[in-house]
Amino acid sequence: MHYQQSEKYGKAGVRELSDGRIRYYGEIPPATKAGEMAGRRVLREWNPATGLKKTWHETIDHNGIIRKLDLM
C-alpha cells in the first residue's frame, strides 16, 4: 500500500503524522472557473496499525487556505 501511494504522490506529497498515520497529498490542478478558489486536491490517509484508509478532497483558495473538505 505505502509503496504504491508513495510512487503515485511522490516524496513531497507524503507526510507521516505524529500518531503513525501516513497522509498522501495530490497535486492542485487549477480551478476551471475564475473566482476565489485556486483549485482542489485529493488527499488519502492510511493507518498502518489498523489498515484503515480514507480519501477526501480539499478546496484551496488563492492564499493557500483550505476552504472546504469533502469526504468521499
Secondary structure, 3 states (H helix, E strand, C coil): CHHHHHHHHCHHHEEECCCCCEEEECCCCECCCCCCEEEEEEEEEECCCCCCEEEEEEEEECCCCEEEEEEC
